[in-house]
């Protein structure tokens, strides 16, 4: 179940970033910020959607894409005593572009950063 939810989340993010990337003129950098509800992992590596999160997508002139989602764990989720981090190497099944890392802070805030290079 976790893997299928993570795959669906990844498809949504990759599709959105891909569409925005296709609209970028060659050799131009740009930043797009949208509030749409990012998919992330909670402290048990279970995918969830924070509807109040903000996603900022940065397109560099060299063609790199960095997507940064900032949000909070959902109400009722156990908060970590110390910061918790996941990456594409954590074996969670979560996919976000080519490389990613997420950090969840003890206050419940999280930052998920996804990277792609042409």
Steps between C-alpha positions, in 0.01 A plus 500: 500500500780746589674442168183556294418822688857619460492418129178696452648795688814488292305492173305810604811697595707385203210583264461849644873574495533347154220714357647813653845404376376454144366856509841645593688679220843348435780669693264689732468451874174546687328429829140383536329487840165329544289395797350170400559244771826309476541131555763406757584230755409506869734377774409135426575549125128491417404730209251777574385828344524831685229713332647821647857442379680717247705374207769716343650378172823662381620455141865597455641631172698174469176299502515367857173481691471530878160459661467591871186422698451650847217386723394335825412150608128439525327552836526190718828384347766412756772767508865391497718575805782595263508577128422203273639479147427284196662488155454301181741249659278441807305218335160661559372456143440877478610651168556866423684591180857361495625576851319614814529558872241575767557625853228503766568728796384438861234774458342298216619722216656328201704593197504268199749589228503328161776542239526424130776564249461486124 
